[in-house]
Amino acid sequence: MHSYTLKYLSQYLDANLDGHAGFEISGLASLVSANEQQLALYMGSRYSDQLSKTQAGCILLNEDSAAEYNGNKLIVANPYFSYAKVSELFACKQINSSGIHPSAVVADNALIGANVSIGANAVVEENCQILDNSSIGAGSYIGRGVTIGENTTVYANVTIYHQVAIGDDCIFHSGSIIGADGFGFAPSSDGWQKIYQLGSVRIANNVEVGANTTVDRGALDDTIIEDGVKIDNLVQIGHNVKIGAGTAIAATAAIAGSTVIGKRCTVAGCAGIAGHLSIADDVHITGMTLVSKSIRQSGSYSSGTTVTTTREWRKNAVRFNQLDKLARQIKSIK
């Protein structure tokens, strides 16, 4: 277990230290559960009761909150960002010894860089390229002609289909599937005719893909995920979707085919975005929102109704269905 002095942490976070420089911190915890060897995050007055009772050895907070606590504190402009940064110091990271496990199956013509780790029962097909310091977890499958950049981590049981291109410093969590066929079928009197998906997936640098998330390959052109995109667990990305740099997508969101999402957007949990739409840069889509038309201007967008009692919801559902009739009556009166 690593420990760090408050002096070191203040320099690492570019924070103002109010407290004992030599005091050592060995972990992170919440205000409620922290002990005297741990650092806790304080996000403002809504947690003031927890702050007054905490046993934390040091508090991470901003200048406006500094007077509320008399113990060791690290004062920063953005406590949540600083918490994210310091969390890396205490993370229990996957330890990979470079080399190929004896049970892995690696094609003779695959190009494997320096310090690459390939775990037990992993498969790397022919004409793959895996660059320096990347790791392939146990049981993962890397299809024919895949390219993976430097310092990319593929956890256990990830499937990456043929011809997918992945950049540097990416993370793929277990169960994620990259490059499966998009949902393409042509109807006929004899049933559905499959449209074979001839494109691929191109993923840039510093992208993270959550567990059991799927990114479909393009029908003709590629599905594209730009730099710094973060995708949560259980997200569906349809074929030919393009996601702009710096966008973040939360769990169980679904994006239908050929939609283009701009840069620095956020898509909250359970949101759905229909196909062939365009979403501008800096758009924020709240939870459970259904996007059925393009969004041309930045800002926050929502749909749906908030939770209420079932009795009230039923009444309001009836009224909702009466809105068109009421609107016509009002127009007639005017």
N, C-alpha and C positions, 0 to 999 in steps of 0.2 A: 504493500500500500504506500502510495506516495504522500508526502506532506510538504507543504510550502509555507514559508514565512509570510506574514502580512506585507512585509517590505517587498518581497518578490511578487506577490499578487497585485500590489498597488502599481508596480512597474509594468507588469504584464497587461493590466487593464487600463493603464494610464489614469489611475484613480488617485484621489486625495485620501491619504490614510489619516484617520483620527484614532489613535490607539497605539498599542505596543508593537513596534516594528518586528520584534523577534518572535512574536506569538505564532505558533504553527497551526495550520489548518490541514486536516487530513481527509476532508470530504465535504459534500454538499447535502443539505437536507431542507425540509420545509421549516417554517417558523415553529410549527407545533411539535415536530419530532426531533429537531436538531439538538445535539449535545455540544459541550463546550469545545470540542475539537472540529466543529463543522461550521461552514459558512451558510447563511440563509439569505434569501431574497425578500426584500420588503417592497411591495408595489403600491403603497399608499394607505390612506386613512381607513379604508374598508377593512384592513387587516390590523388595525391599531390594537385591538384586544389581544391578538396573537403576539404582537410585538412586545407588549408589556409583560407577557408571561414566558417568552422564549428563553431557552437555555443556550442558544447559539453562541459560539465563541466570537463571531463577527457577523455584522449585517451589511449587506450590499444594498445601497439606497441612493436616492438623489439628494441634491442640495436642499430642496424644499422640505424634505422629511428628516434631515440630519438632526434637527433639534429634538426630535421625538425619542431619540435613543441615546443613552449615555455610555454604552460600552464600546468595544472596538467596532469601527465601521469603515467601510470603503465607500467613498462618495464619488459617484459617476453621473454623467449626463443622462445615460440611458441604462437603467439597472437591468432591464430584461435582456437587452443585447449583451451586456457585460456578463450576465449569468450564462447566456448561451456560449459565450467565448470561453469562460472559465470551466464550463462543464467538460470540455475536451481534456483538461488536465486530469480529471478524475474518472474518465470513462474506462470501462473494462473492455479494452479493444481485443478483437480477434487476433490471436497470435498465429502467424503463418510462418512455418519454416520453408524457405525457398526449396523448390524441387518438385518432382513429379512422384506422386504416390505409386507404389508398385501395381495397385489395382486400377489405376486410371488408364484410359485408352486414348492415346494421342496419335493422330495421323503422322506418318513419317515426314510429310512435307509441310506440317504446321510450323510456323515460325514463332518460337518461344523466346522472349527476351530474358534479360538478366534478372535474377531474384524473383522470378515468377513462381507462385505456388499453385499446384493443381492437386486437389484433394482426392480422397478415396472414391473410386467408382465414378469419377467424372469422365465425360467423353468430350474430346476436342476433335472435330472432323477435319477433313483435308482442306488445305489452302487457308487455314485460319492464321491470324496474326495476333499474338498477345504480347504487348510491349512491357517494358521493364517495370518491376515492382507491383504488378497486378496479381490478383489471386482469384482462383476459381474454386468454389467450395465443393464439398463432397456431394456427389450425385448430380451435379449440374451438367447440362448438355449445351455445348457450343457447336452450332451447326456449320455446315460447309461454307467457307469463304467469309466467315465473320472476322471483323477487325475490332480489337479492344485496345484502347490507348494505355498510357502509363498510369500507375497508382490507382487503378480501378479495382473495386472489390465486388465480386460476385459471390454472394452467400450460397449456402447449400440448397440444392434442389431448385435452381433457377433454370429456365429453358430459354435459350436464345436461338431463334430459327436462322436459317441460311441467309447469308449476304447482309446481315445487319451490321451497321457501322456505329461504333461507340467510341467516345472521346476519352479524355484524361479525367482522373479524379472523380469518377462516378461510383455510385453505390447501388447495387441491386439486391433487394432483400428476398428472402426465401419465398418460393412459390410464384414469383413474378414471371411473366411470359412475354417475351419481346419478339414480335414478328410473326405471330400467328395470322392466319387469313382474316381479312376483314369480312364483314357480313355483306356478301354480294351475291344476289340470286335474281335471275330474270324469270318472271312468271310466264307460263304457257298453259295451254289446255291439257298438257301432259304432266304438269307439275312445275317444280322449280328447277331451272337450269343454273348450275353453279357458274359464277363468273370467277375465273381463276385470278388470283391476286398476283400481279406481275411486278409490283413495286417492292420497296423494302422499308426499313426504318433507319433513320439517321438521328443519332443522339449526340449532342455536343458535349462540352466539358462541364464538370461540376454539377451533374444531374444526379438526383437521388430518386429511386423508384421503390415504393413500398411493397410490403408483402402481399402476394396474390393480386397484384395489379397487372392488367393486360394492356399492351400497346400493339395494336394491329398493324400489319404491313399495308402499304398502299395498293390500290387496284392497278394503277399505272405509274403515277408519280409516287414519291416516297412520303411516308409519315415523318414529320420533322419535329424534334424537340430541341430547342435552342439552349444556350448556356445558362446554367444556374437554375433551371427549372426543378421544383420540388413537388413530387407526387406522392400522396399518402397511400395507405393500404386500400385494396379493393376498389380501385378506380378503373374505369373502362375508357380507353382512348381509341376511338374508331379509326378506320382507314383514311389516309390522306389528311388527317388533322395536322395542323401546324400550331405549335405552342411557343409563344414568344419568350425571350430571355427574361429570367427573373420571376416568372409566374409560379404561383403555388396553388395546388389543388388538393383539397381535403378528401377524406375517406368517403367512399361510395358515390362520388360524383360520376356522371357519365357524359361523355362528349361524343356525339354522333359524327359520322363521316364527313370529311371535307370542310369542316369548320376551322376557321382561322382565329386563334386567340392572340391578342396583342401582348406587349411586354408589360411586366410588373403587375399583372392581374392577380386577383385572388378569387378562387372558386370554393365556396364553403361546402360542408358536408351535405350529401344527398341532393345536390343541385343537378339539374339535367339541362343539357344544351343540345338543341336540335341540330340537324345536319345542314351543311351548306350555308352557314352563317358567318358573319364577321364581327368580332368583338374588338373594340378599340383598346389602345394602351390604357393602363391605369384604371381598369374597370374592376369593381369589387362586387361579386355576386354572393348574396347572403344564403344561408342554409335553406334547403328545400325549395329553392327558386327554380322555376321552369322558364328557360329562355327559349322563346319560339320565334323571335325575329332578331335581326342584327342590332347591335348596340354601337352607335357611331360616336358617342361622346363619353369621356371618362366620367367616373362617379360611381356611386353605390346603387345597386339595383336589387329589388326584391319582388316576390310574388307569393301567393298563398295567404292563408289566414292563420292568426296566432291561436294557441291552444285555449280552449274554454271548456265548460262542462258539456257533456254529450247532449243534454237537453237544449242548451243554448245553441250549440252547433247545429242541431237539427232545425231549429227555428231559422237560423241565419241561412242555412242551405236552401230552405224554401224561399226566403226573401231574395237570395241571390238569383234564383231562377225566375223571379218576377221582375228583375231589374229592367230588362228590355221592354216589357209591357209598360212599366212605370215611366220609363224614359219617353216612350211614344206618347203617353198621356200628357206628360209635362210639355212636350213639344207642341202637342195639339192645343193645349191651354194657352201657351205663349202666342 
